[in-house]
C-alpha cells in the first residue's frame, strides 16, 4: 500500500514538472517587441524594490528577459550602482534610448514604440 502512494506521488510530481517545463518553453507574448527594443538600444534602469519597475516587468511578462535592463540598487537598498550613477539615473524606472533621449517612469508600449520605431501589435 505504501508503495502505491509513493508511486502515485512521484507520478503527480512528474506531471507537474512536465507542465511547468512546457509552459516555460512557450514564447512570451511580447518577445519580438522586446527584442526590437533591445536592438534599438533601449535600456530600462530600475531597482528591485521599485513598485513601478515591477509593474513595468509585469507588463512584458516572460518577454522581459529580452530587454536591456540594468539593476541600479545595491543590496539592502544601500545606494545606487556606479553604472547607474554614471548614466545619470535619478529615478526608477528610467528608459534610455539610442537617440540619447530618456523617459522617466513606467512606459507604455505605445511610448516605447514611438521612441524606437519598434512596431507593437496588440
C-alpha angles and dihedrals in degrees: 000000000000090000091058091051091050093048091047091050092050090049092052092049091048092052091049091050092050093049090049092050092049092050094046092049093056115100119256119253093245102034095123094046092047092048090049090053089052092048088051090055096249113155131187116212113200148150129238092233095049113109092200089054089053090051089051091051091048090052089062095038114182090354093069089089089071094059127094101245131168125202106221103181123089117225115287090019088283097155138291129309118253091242091060093042089052090049090054095242110175102167143012133288100020120173118205120194136206092254091059096255124123142202120213116212133016113333126214120226087252092057092046091048092050093049096047108025089239111146115236114198118192 
